[in-house]
Amino acid sequence: MNPKAPDRIDLKILDVLQQDARISNQALADRVALSPSACLARVRSLETRGLIRSYRAHVAVDRIRSATIVLAQVSFKQHALEEFTDFDRRILAMPEVVEASRISGASDYLLRVIVRDVHHWKDIARGLLGGGYGVEKIVSQFLMDEVKPFSGYPLSVEEGRRGKG
């Protein structure tokens, strides 16, 4: 069964919530021109339909503890589903791996990893390379500055086109 596609008002709600998930229902209703009860019903429907997965705070971890962010491209010797599955299980169990995507191209995975320092990263990389997961190579880049941190997806075709020029 195909879930109902989001309409224009759903997209407005999602856009506002991406920018400010703590907005009150009253303020959200005002922004999208709905009554508070209709707005709340829409938000609950979006949650139930899986269009809103969660609400999070963007924490300034570098102000809390020593933090180095590593962007790691991981390549496998062979493309065997069993090795990918074992690797997936391993990285899901690692709190240092805060984001992981299986990608196309020269690498098989792109990981975002938070470590204390370069020595901590070397220990993790050695464990992944020598852990029997089939990892052939890891290319590491250290994040210097987040020029444009993730702040939400463009939700309409028009929004996606605006950035092109």
ABEGO torsion letter per residue (X at the ends): XBBBBBBAAAAAAAAAAAABAABBAAAAAAAAGBBAAAAAAAAAAAAAAGABABBBBBBBAAAABBBBBBBBBBBBABBBAAAAAAAAAAAAABAABABBBBBBEABABBBBBBBABAAAAAAAAAAAAAAGAGBABBBBBBBABBABBBAEBBABAAAAAAABX
